[in-house]
Amino acid sequence: MFTTRPELVGDFGMVASTHWLASATGMSVLERGGNAADAAVAAGFVLQVVEPHLNGPGGDVPILLFDPEDEQVHVVCGQGTAPAAATGEALAALGLDIVPGTGFLPNVVPGSFGAWLLLLERWGTWSVRDVLEPAIHYADKGHPLLGRVSSALETVADMFRTHWPTSAATWLPGGRIPEAGSHFTNPVLAATYRRIVDESEAAGGTREQRIRAARDAWYKGFVADAIGTYCGGTEVMDTSGTPHRGLLTADDLAAWEPAVEEPVTFDYHGHTVCKTGPWGQGPVFLQQLALLEGYDLAAMGPGSADWVHTVIEAGKLAFADREAWYGDPRFTDVPLGDLLSRPYADERRQLITDTASLELRPGAPGGRAPRLPHYPDYPDGPATAGAGEPTVAAGAGEPTVAASGEVRGDTCHLDVADSGGMMISATPSGGWLQSSPTVPGLGFCLSTRGQMFWVEQGLPNSLRPGARPRTTLTPSFALRDGKPWLAFGTPGGDFQDQWTLHFFLNVVHGGMNLQEAVDFPEFHTTHMPNSFYPRDTHPGRILLEDRHDPAVVAELRRRGHLADTGDSWSLGHVSAVAREDGWLKAAANPRGMQGYAVGR
């Protein structure tokens, strides 16, 4: 099978990510004696600098890690929580029934920094200075600006100049939109990270104590103070059309800690797939596997009409359960045991027929009655919705791939494997330059992940102080016959647990190697409610890359799918590293022309 690049094979180390500079940084760490945790942290900080429209220092990151010492998979939760003042009543008092997609109101505690440093502290070997030096270099000396960053800035430049002057000062040097390929710098961010390094080293003590001092400088020191002062003392325009002050305070940052959790798992054809808890959408991947377990996918063959139809219909049922049941389990009872049980999957599988469903049909796990939010676009219920593309305010929501195929950017992804047995999958996001104004003196923006909450109360994902929004960020890890095998993931919002599922099935049932599975023609559905502002839905819509057989597309339409085709290489940005047959392997995505895998 033709592939756009080789599947990399070696035995020293592998790094794959959504940007070549991050991959090169991670590999350079391995070459200089660092382990996978050191490499992931250094590469993660570089991603913040070189992909600022997709993630930033003020964003979020969930991380899956296989530790060869205890032979366990761990989840590092870098998802920040809602501020103490963030309540449904507070937003309703402002006349809002939906959390805005931009500005201050959707801000949550920036969890990325804490999670990366916790990973470094517990599993790494390097210092804060070591892992931050590459990011400081690119922020201070410059990096080639991506065309997508320039395009994103063009869409928000007037808004920056009119309403967000701190963002204009950071992202529009000299008052102009920087051109693609130009030498772009962010000296304020470089200075922020230098101060973090200085405060870390001034604290003295062990490596771990210096790392904790750096984290304190962020969450209890000058970073938290700057964030609290700016959010509480400034009104900024957001997608509601009205300026608002923020709800996030320095006390909110001081009260937050990154956490290490056990993964949620499901056994499928000799593979144990590991995901985050239901504060992320990760278990929806596992629910799809439970439904698909009842089909002979290998006999259908990847890319066939039967394959696409079956996978899409299973996804519709799993994502409907996401809407009705997922949320932060510290605040809501998520019946994961029932949702992932085989009897429940057997019952739900009976809903899949030969024709496309146009309904949103959550189940009743354990006999519980599901409750769906009120979708603003659908006063008569989610099953009656139309399929048009909404008009979204510039910078709103997670910029991702629209149903039309238009690429607006999205998130990042990073995978690392070292020769010592450690493997990591991480999906950094949030803190996008176009969604919240740059904090003065810090050089970065805050996460607007709070837009994923519902103002409506009584739901699993209702806005609550201290709760994590039910995020779409969903790194993946799989063991084969109990041994660590595959770390993988993708950007893409609601599409993440579709594109990665297809990749996984291509390998498991299609017999493809990693690069073949990445390159294979991709598809997805926009049937489920969008997790981001303005929460639009397109029942029955599917989009396929036009490399699919036209006869397959025609058959899908005959079965009732509202099927469209997009550009040949437009959907999905999966990357992966694997450990099999005594080798390390890696693959990266050609789509977007910036992801890269390196290794030897």
N, C-alpha and C positions, 0 to 999 in steps of 0.2 A: 504494500500500500504506500502511495506517495505521501511523504510528510514534508512540512515546510522547513524542518530542521531535524537533526538526529536526536533520538533518545540518548541522553548522556549516560555513560556507564563508567564507573571507576570504583575505587575502594578507599579514597582518602576523605572526601567530603563533597557535599552537593548543596547548592543554594539556588532557589528559583523564586522570582518575585515579579512584580508588575513594572519594575523599572530597572534598567541595566546597571545604573550606578549603585542602587541598593544591593543588587546581586553581587556586583564586584566588591562592594564593601564587605559583605558577609563572607565572601570567599577569602578576602585578604585577612580577615580575622582568623579564620581556620588555618591559613598558611602560616600565621605568626604564633600559633600555639593555642589560640582560644578555642573554646568548645562551641557547641551549637547554640547554647544560651547566649554567650558573648556575641556570637555572630548575628543572631537574631536581633538582639538589642541594638547593636551598632547599625545594622541595616534598617531597623525600624525607625530610628531617629533620622536616618538619611531620607527615608520615604517622606517624612514630614516636610523636608526642605524641598525636595525635587518634584513632589506631587501635591502641592499645597491646595489644589482644587479638590483633592480626593481625601486628604487627611491632614491633621496638623497636631501640634503639641497640646492643644486644648481638646483633643478628640477622645476616642474610646478604642479599646482593643480587647477582644477575647483571644486567649492563647491556649492551645492544646500542646502538651509536652509529654513525651515518653521518657521516663527516667530509668536509665539502665541499672541504677543502684538498687532501687526497690522494684523494678520491673512493672511499674504502674503508669497509667496515663493520668495526668493531672490537668485540671482546668484552672488557668489563672484568669480571674474576672477583672478586667479593666473597664467595666461598664459603670460610669458614674450614675449617681442617684439624683432624684428630684430635690430641689431645695426645700428647706423646712417651711417656707412660705408658699410653696406651690400646691395649691388645692383647687379642686373643681370650683369651689365657692369663690375663690379669689379671681379666677378667670371669668366666671359668670358675672361677677360684679363689674368687670370691664366690658361686658356686653359680648363676650366671646363664647361660642359653643364648640369651637375647635381650636386646638393649640396652633398658633401661627407657625409657618415654616421657617421664618427668619427672625433675626433680631435677638432680643434678650429673653423674652418670655419662654422660649423652648430650651433655654440653657440648662444643662445638668452639670454636675461636678465633673471636671476633666479627668477621666480615669486612666488615660493612656500612660502618662508619665509614671504614675504609681505602679501600674502593672509591669511596665518594662523594668523598672528598678527592682521590683519584687522578684521577677524572673532572674535578674542579674545577681541579687543577693543570695537567693536560695540555690540556684543551679549554675551560676556563672563563676568565673575566676578573675575577671578583669575589674579594673577600677572605673569609677564614674568618668574620670578624665579619658580613659582609654576608649570607652564606648561612645562618648560625645564628640571626640575630636573630628571624626569624619563629617558629622553634621555641621559642626562649627565651621569647618573648612568650606563646605559648599554654601553655607549661609553667608560667610564673610567674603570669600574669594569669588563666588559665583558658580552657576551651573547653567547649561544650555536650557533655556525656557522651552517647555513643551508647547507645541502648537495648540493643544487643547487648553492650556492655561491662558495663553493669549486670547483665544476665542472666548473663554469664560469671562475674562476681564472686559472684553469688548461689550458683552451683554450687560454688565453691571457697572460700567465706568460712570455713566451719568448718575446712577443712584449713589455711587460712592462720593462723587463730587458734590451732590446736592444734600445727601442725608448722612453719609458715613465718612466724614473727613479723615478720621484716623486710618481707615482702610485705603482711602485715596493716597495718603502719605506713604503707606507701605507698598501698595501694589501698583501704583501709577507713578513711577519715578519721573520727576520733571513734569508731572501733570499729563504724561502721555501713556497710552497703552503700549506696554513693551512688546516687541515683535518676537515671533517664534524664532528660536535659536539664539536670541540675544543673551548676553552674559548677565544673568539676573542675580542680584544679591539681596540679603535681608540682614543688614548689619545689626539691627535692634535685636532680632532673635539670637544672632551670634553672641551679642553682649549678655543676653539673658542666660544662655547656656554657660558662658564663661563665669558668670557670677555663681551659678549653681556649682560649678567645679571648684571655684575658690572657697565657697562656704563648706563644701564637702571636705576639702583637704584641711581647712582651718580647724575642723572639728577634731581631727586626729583620731587615734584609736585604731581598731581593726578595720579591715576592708568593709566588713558588714556594717560597722558603726558609721563609717564615712558615707556609705550608700544611704543609710537611714537619715543621716544629716542632710543629704541632698534632697531626699523626699520631704523632710521637714521644711526645707527652704521653699519648696513648692507649695505644700499644703498648709503650712503654719507660719510661713515667712513672707518674704517680699512679693512672691508671685500671688499668693492668696490675698494679700493686702491690696495689690493693684487691681485684681479682678473685682474684689468686693467694693472698692471705692468707685470704680468705673460703672459697674452695673447698678449700684444703688444711687449714684449721683447724676446719671445721664439718661435722658429720654432718647430713644432711637426709633426710627421708622421700621415697621415690619410688614409682613404680608397682609395684615388686617387693614392697612391703610392709615393707621393711627400710631403715633410715637408712644412708646411705653418704657418705663424704667424696668430694670431687671429684678428678679427675685433671688438670684444667687448671691450669697454673702461669703465673707472670709470664714465665718463659723461653719458654713456648710462644707467647705473644703477641709477644715480642721477635723471635722467629725467623720470624714470618710477614710476607709482603708481598702486597699485591694485585697482580694480574697482568693484562696486556693480551695477548689471544690473537686468532688468526684465527678467524672463524666456520666452522662446518660448513655446507655449502650443497647445495641440490638444485634443478635446473632443471625447472620444471613449467609447460607451456602458456604459455611466454613470460615466466614469472616465476622469479626466483632467490630462493629462500627461505633465510634465514640463521638459524642457531640456535647455541647454545653447543655445546661438545664433550660427549662422553659422560660427563663428571663430572656433567652434568645430563641430564634425560630428553629434551632438545630434539631429538636426532636421531630420536626415535620419530615426531615430526611428519613428518619427511622420509621415513621408511620408509613411513608411511601414504600419502604422496603417490605414492611409487614403485609401490605396489600399486594405487592407485586410477587411475593413469595408463592402465591397461588397460580402463577402463570409460567408457561414454558417460554421465557423470553429468548433463549438461545435458538429455539426453533423458529421464532418470528423473525429474528435477525435485526440488528441495528439499522435504523433508517427506514424500515418497512412501515406501511400504513398501520398494520396491526401493532407494531412496537410503539410508534408515536401515539396512536390513539389510546392504547392501554396505559402508557406512562402518564399521559396528560390527564386521563380520567381518574387515575389513582391520586395524582397530585391535587386535583380539585377537592377530593374528599379530605385529604390530609390537611390542606391549607384552610378548609372550612373549620376543621377542629382547632387549628391555630387561632382563628378569629374568636372562637367561642370559649376556649379553655386556657390559652397560654397567658402567663403573666409572671411577675416576680413571686416565686413560691414562698417568700417570707411574708407576703401580704395576701395571698389567695391560695386556695386549695386547688392544685392542678392534678387531676387524676391520671398521672403518667402511667401507673401500673396498668390501669384499664385501657388507656389509649394505646399502649404498646403490646397489649395481650393478643395472642393469636385468635382466641374466640371473638374478640371485638373486630379484628381484621377480617375474619371469616364472615361476620355479619355485614360489615360495611362493603365488602367486596361484591356482595349480591346487588348493590346499587349500580355497578358498572355494567353497561349494556353495549350493544353494537353502535349506538348513536351517542352523539355528544350531549352532555348535560349542560343546561343553561342556568342551573340553580346553584345556590350556595347552601350546601346540605351538611351542617355539623351533626355529629352523632350524639348519643346519650350514654357515655361510658359509665358503667356501674349503675345505670338507671337514672343518672342525673339529667335534668332537663337543661339543654344548652341555652345560653342567652347571647344573642348577637348585639353589637352596638347598633345605634341608629345611624345609617349611612346618609350623610347630607344630600347626596345626589339621588337617593332612592326613597322617596317618601312612601312608596307602596311596597317596599321590601327589596332586598338585594336581587331577587330573581327577575325583577322587571326592568333592570337597568339597560340603558342604551350602550352603544359601543364607540362613541366619539372620543376624540382626543381632547382633554381639557386644556384650557389656557392656564399656564402656571406662571406665577410671578417669578421674575428673575431671581435665581438663587434659592428658591423655595424647595423644601424637601431634599431628599437625597438625589443628587443629579445622577440619573442612571440611564439605561437604554429604554427609550420610549417604545410603545407598541408599534409605532410606525417604523422603528428601526433607527431613528435618530439617536446618535450617541451624544450624551451630555456629560459623560464622565461618571464616576461613582466612588468606589472605595479602593483599597489596596489589598494585596495579599503577599504572603511571605512564607516559604517553607525552607527548612534547613535540616540536614542530616550530617553527623560527624562520624569519624571512624571509631569513636568510643561507644556508640550505640544510642546516643541521644538523638531524638527527632522532634521537630517543632513545626506546628502549623499556626499561623497568626493572621488575623484579618483586621488591620488598623483602618479606622475611618473617623469621620466627624471632625469638627473644627475647620470645616471648609471655608476658604477665603471668601466665598460668595454668600455665606449664609448668616454670618454674625460679624459685627464690626470688630476690627483689630483693637486689642487692648493696648492703650498707650503705655509706652515704656517696656512692653514685653515682646511685641512683634508677631503675635499670633492671635487667632480667633478662638471662640468658644464653641463647644459642641451644641448643636440644636436638636439632639436626639430626643428631647422632650416632646417634639411634635408627634411622636409615635404613641403617646398617651391619649386616652379619651377623656375629655372634660366630663362627659356623662359618667355618673357614679354607679357603683354596683357591678362593674364589669371586672374581669380578671386583670385587664390592662388599664384601669382607670387611674387618673392622675392622683398620686398620694405622696405626701412628704416622705422622703427617704427611700422611695421605691425605685427600682430599676425599670426603665421602659422596656417593653418587649421588643428587643432589637432584631434586626435582620442579619446582623453579623454572625457568621457561622462557619468557623474553621472546622476541618474534618480530619479524623485520624481513624485508621483501620488496622486491626491485627489480622493475620492469616494463620489459622491453626494455632492461635494463642501467642504468636510471635509478632513483634512490631513489623509492620509492612509498609504502610502508605500514609503520608501526610499530604493533604491537598486542600484546595479552596479556591475562591474566586471573589472578585468584587461583584456587585450587581443587585443590591437590595433584595426585593422579593424573588428575584431570579436565582439567587445564590444556591438555594437548595433544590433548584431544578437543574441548572447547568452542572453542578458537581455530581448530582445523582446520575445524569446522563453519562458523564465521564466515567464514573464508577461502574455503571452497568456495561459500558463499552468494553471495559477491561475484564470484568467478571464473566459476562455472558458473550461478549463479542470477540474475546481472545486477542484484543489489541494490546500493543505496548503503550507506554504512557503517552508518547508523542502522537501516535496514531489516534488514541482516544481523545486527546486535546484537539487535534485537527479535524476530527470527523464532523460533518455538517450538524449544526446545532439548531435547537428550537426551544420555545418556551410558551407558556400561556400567561395572559394578563387577566384571567378569569377572576382571580381572588382580589379582594379590596387592597388597594395600594397602602402600604404601611406608612407612607409619607403624605404630608400635605399636598394636594387637597383631598386625599383619600378616595380617589376615583376608582371605578371598577369597570371592566369590559367583559361581561359574561360571554363565554364561548370563543373569545378571541385567542388565536394562536398565531405565532410568527415563526417562520422557518427560513433559514438561509437558503438562497435560491440554488444552492448546489444539490438540494433534494430532488429526487426524480419527480418531474411534473405529474406523472401518473399517481404518485403518492399524495401530492397536494390535492389533486382532483378527487381522489378517493376519500381523503379527510373531509373535503367539502361535502361530498355525497353523504357522509355520515353526520353532517350537521355542524361541523366545526366552522367557525368564521375564520378561515385560514388565509393569511397573507404571506408573501415572501419578501425578504429584505436582502440586503447586499450579501455577497457570497461569504464574506469574512467579517461579520458584524456582531455576532452574539456570543457572549461568554468570554471569560478571561482566566480560565482555569490554569493553575500551575500545580506541580506536584514533585515530591521526592519519594523514593521508595528504597527499601532494603530487601533484596531477594536474591536467592541463589549465590550468596556470598558477595554480592555486588551492591553498590549504591547506584541509584538511577535518578534521573531528573528530566523534567520536561517543562516547557513554558509556552505561553500562548502567542501566536503571531498576530492575533487580532489587536488592533490599536498600535502595533509597530513600536512597542517600547518594553514589553516584558522580556525577560531573559533568564535562562538557566546557565549556571557555570558549575564546573566541578572537575575532579580528576580522580 
